[in-house]
Amino acid sequence: MVEVRYLGHSAVLLSDGKTRILIDPFLTGNPMAAAGVGEVEAELILVTHAHGDHFGDSVALSKKGGMVVSTFEIATYAEKHGAKSIPMNLGGTYRFEGGWLKWVPAWHSSSFPDGTYGGMPMGVVVELGGRRLYHAGDTALFSDMRLIGELGLDLAFLPIGDHFTMDPEDALKALELLRPKRVVPIHYNTFPPIRQDGEAFAQRARKKGVEGHALKPGEVLRLD
């Protein structure tokens, strides 16, 4: 069983009861955040790219015991600020007890708020508790999502906010390429430019044969 807790924006916490994996931990300064740094812990902290609304509280959370796993550039930056990290890059696989994670492409940009280059933006596929989950990070629609789908996905987290990422229409096209069993929309409603109707997207996904779950910040989805 895998428990998925949506923390708002693009932040999600995954757990199989043994390993906790936190992706894109933007909590401080996030008006939609369902938890603060003091309320969250994870062994692995995955960062898809360097923008502040994704790198977020990675360093503070690492100081509580987690490892930041990301591009060489992001991992090195995090280490310089006091984090423990595992530098990786696109195509790389990291294995941990009970599963693995693999970095895949994303079409976006990646730099820290201070202008430091963050390497290539990425998405990530995680196998945990016998389930495969794909977090797209921030991305536009791209045809090689079909290759990611060939891994066999139980759940996909897809941005729908538009303006900086895919809009709902492109996210629906992404479902045709990825063919996941379930989808959770992310990266929407946090700020005015990315206002979208998550439940409307989830309903349209269901019409395509994909279970859509528009989780509210703090809500939990369990994959049995």
C-alpha positions as CSV (number, residue, x, y, z in Angstrom):
1,M,0.0,0.0,0.0
2,V,1.2,3.5,-0.8
3,E,-0.2,6.6,0.9
4,V,-0.1,9.8,-1.2
5,R,-0.6,13.0,0.7
6,Y,-1.0,16.2,-1.3
7,L,0.5,19.2,0.4
8,G,-0.4,21.9,-2.1
9,H,1.0,23.3,-5.3
10,S,3.3,20.5,-6.6
11,A,4.4,19.1,-3.2
12,V,3.4,15.5,-2.5
13,L,4.5,13.1,0.3
14,L,4.6,9.4,-0.5
15,S,4.9,6.6,2.0
16,D,4.8,2.8,2.0
17,G,5.1,2.6,5.8
18,K,8.9,2.3,5.6
19,T,10.2,4.9,3.3
20,R,8.9,8.5,3.0
21,I,9.5,10.4,-0.2
22,L,8.7,14.1,-0.4
23,I,8.6,15.7,-3.9
24,D,9.0,19.5,-4.5
25,P,8.6,20.6,-0.9
26,F,7.4,24.2,-1.4
27,L,5.8,24.8,2.1
28,T,7.1,28.1,3.5
29,G,5.5,30.9,1.6
30,N,3.0,28.6,-0.1
31,P,-0.6,30.0,0.5
32,M,-2.0,26.5,-0.2
33,A,0.4,24.5,1.9
34,A,-1.2,21.9,4.1
35,A,1.7,21.6,6.5
36,G,4.8,23.4,7.7
37,V,8.4,22.3,7.8
38,G,8.1,21.3,11.4
39,E,5.2,18.9,10.5
40,V,6.9,17.0,7.7
41,E,9.7,14.5,7.5
42,A,11.1,12.3,4.7
43,E,14.1,10.1,4.1
44,L,14.3,11.3,0.4
45,I,13.5,14.8,-0.8
46,L,13.2,14.9,-4.6
47,V,13.5,18.2,-6.4
48,T,12.4,18.4,-10.1
49,H,14.0,21.8,-10.7
50,A,15.4,24.8,-9.0
51,H,12.6,27.3,-9.1
52,G,11.7,28.5,-5.6
53,D,8.2,27.0,-5.7
54,H,9.7,23.5,-6.1
55,F,13.1,23.6,-4.3
56,G,11.3,25.3,-1.5
57,D,12.2,24.0,2.0
58,S,14.6,21.3,0.7
59,V,17.5,22.4,2.8
60,A,15.5,22.8,6.0
61,L,13.9,19.4,5.6
62,S,17.3,17.8,4.9
63,K,18.7,19.2,8.1
64,K,16.0,17.2,9.8
65,G,17.5,14.0,8.4
66,G,16.5,13.7,4.7
67,M,18.6,13.5,1.6
68,V,18.1,15.9,-1.3
69,V,18.0,14.0,-4.5
70,S,18.2,16.0,-7.7
71,T,20.4,17.2,-10.5
72,F,24.1,17.6,-9.9
73,E,23.6,21.4,-9.9
74,I,20.7,21.4,-7.4
75,A,22.3,18.8,-5.1
76,T,25.6,20.8,-5.0
77,Y,23.7,24.0,-4.3
78,A,21.8,22.3,-1.5
79,E,25.0,21.0,0.0
80,K,26.5,24.4,0.1
81,H,23.6,25.6,2.1
82,G,23.9,22.8,4.7
83,A,21.9,19.9,3.2
84,K,22.9,16.3,2.6
85,S,22.4,15.3,-1.0
86,I,22.6,12.7,-3.7
87,P,23.6,14.3,-7.1
88,M,22.1,12.7,-10.2
89,N,20.9,13.6,-13.6
90,L,18.5,12.6,-16.4
91,G,18.2,8.9,-17.0
92,G,19.8,8.0,-13.7
93,T,18.2,5.5,-11.3
94,Y,18.6,5.5,-7.6
95,R,17.7,2.3,-5.7
96,F,16.6,2.3,-2.0
97,E,15.1,-0.4,0.2
98,G,11.8,-1.3,-1.2
99,G,12.0,0.6,-4.5
100,W,13.7,2.9,-6.9
101,L,13.4,6.3,-8.6
102,K,14.3,7.3,-12.1
103,W,14.7,10.8,-13.5
104,V,13.0,11.5,-16.8
105,P,12.8,14.6,-19.0
106,A,10.6,17.7,-18.5
107,W,10.3,20.7,-20.8
108,H,10.7,23.8,-18.7
109,S,13.6,25.9,-17.2
110,S,15.5,25.7,-14.0
111,S,17.3,28.4,-12.0
112,F,17.3,29.4,-8.3
113,P,15.8,32.7,-7.2
114,D,19.4,34.1,-7.0
115,G,20.0,33.3,-10.6
116,T,22.2,30.2,-10.1
117,Y,21.7,27.6,-12.8
118,G,19.9,24.5,-11.6
119,G,20.7,22.1,-14.4
120,M,18.0,20.5,-16.6
121,P,14.4,20.3,-15.3
122,M,13.2,16.8,-14.7
123,G,10.3,14.6,-13.9
124,V,10.6,11.5,-11.9
125,V,9.2,7.9,-11.8
126,V,9.1,6.3,-8.4
127,E,8.5,2.7,-7.6
128,L,7.3,2.3,-4.0
129,G,5.2,-0.3,-2.3
130,G,4.8,-2.2,-5.6
131,R,3.3,0.9,-7.3
132,R,4.8,3.1,-10.0
133,L,4.1,6.9,-9.7
134,Y,5.2,9.6,-12.1
135,H,5.6,13.2,-11.0
136,A,6.0,15.4,-14.1
137,G,7.4,18.4,-12.3
138,D,6.8,21.6,-14.4
139,T,6.5,20.7,-18.0
140,A,5.0,21.4,-21.4
141,L,3.4,18.5,-23.3
142,F,5.9,16.4,-25.2
143,S,5.6,13.3,-27.3
144,D,8.2,11.2,-25.4
145,M,5.8,11.0,-22.5
146,R,4.7,7.9,-24.4
147,L,8.0,6.3,-23.4
148,I,7.5,7.1,-19.8
149,G,4.0,5.5,-20.0
150,E,5.6,2.3,-21.2
151,L,7.0,1.9,-17.6
152,G,3.4,1.1,-16.5
153,L,2.1,3.9,-14.3
154,D,-0.3,3.5,-11.4
155,L,-0.6,7.2,-10.8
156,A,0.6,10.4,-12.6
157,F,0.9,13.9,-11.0
158,L,0.4,16.4,-13.8
159,P,0.5,20.2,-13.8
160,I,-2.6,21.8,-15.2
161,G,-2.1,25.5,-14.3
162,D,-1.2,26.8,-17.7
163,H,1.0,30.0,-18.0
164,F,4.1,28.3,-16.8
165,T,3.2,24.6,-17.7
166,M,0.7,22.5,-19.5
167,D,-2.9,23.6,-19.4
168,P,-5.8,21.1,-18.8
169,E,-6.2,20.4,-22.5
170,D,-2.5,19.5,-22.9
171,A,-2.6,17.5,-19.7
172,L,-5.5,15.5,-21.1
173,K,-3.4,14.8,-24.2
174,A,-0.6,13.7,-21.8
175,L,-2.9,11.1,-20.3
176,E,-3.3,9.5,-23.8
177,L,0.5,9.2,-24.0
178,L,1.2,8.1,-20.4
179,R,-1.8,5.8,-19.9
180,P,-1.8,5.9,-16.1
181,K,-4.5,4.2,-14.0
182,R,-5.0,7.4,-12.0
183,V,-4.2,11.1,-12.2
184,V,-3.8,13.9,-9.6
185,P,-3.7,17.5,-11.0
186,I,-1.0,19.7,-9.4
187,H,0.6,23.1,-9.9
188,Y,-2.7,25.1,-10.0
189,N,-4.7,27.6,-8.0
190,T,-1.7,28.6,-5.9
191,F,-1.4,32.0,-7.6
192,P,-3.8,34.0,-9.8
193,P,-2.0,33.2,-13.2
194,I,-2.5,29.5,-12.7
195,R,-6.2,29.4,-11.6
196,Q,-7.9,26.2,-12.9
197,D,-10.8,23.9,-12.0
198,G,-9.1,20.7,-10.7
199,E,-12.4,18.8,-10.3
200,A,-13.4,19.6,-13.9
201,F,-10.1,18.2,-15.1
202,A,-10.6,15.1,-13.0
203,Q,-14.0,14.5,-14.4
204,R,-12.7,14.8,-18.0
205,A,-9.9,12.4,-17.1
206,R,-12.5,9.8,-16.0
207,K,-14.2,10.1,-19.4
208,K,-10.9,9.0,-20.8
209,G,-10.8,5.9,-18.6
210,V,-8.4,7.4,-16.0
211,E,-9.4,7.8,-12.4
212,G,-9.1,11.5,-11.7
213,H,-8.5,12.7,-8.1
214,A,-8.5,16.5,-7.5
215,L,-7.1,16.3,-4.0
216,K,-7.4,19.3,-1.8
217,P,-4.2,20.2,0.1
218,G,-3.9,17.8,3.0
219,E,-6.0,15.1,1.5
220,V,-4.7,11.5,1.2
221,L,-5.1,9.0,-1.6
222,R,-4.3,5.4,-0.8
223,L,-3.2,2.9,-3.5
224,D,-3.9,-0.6,-2.1
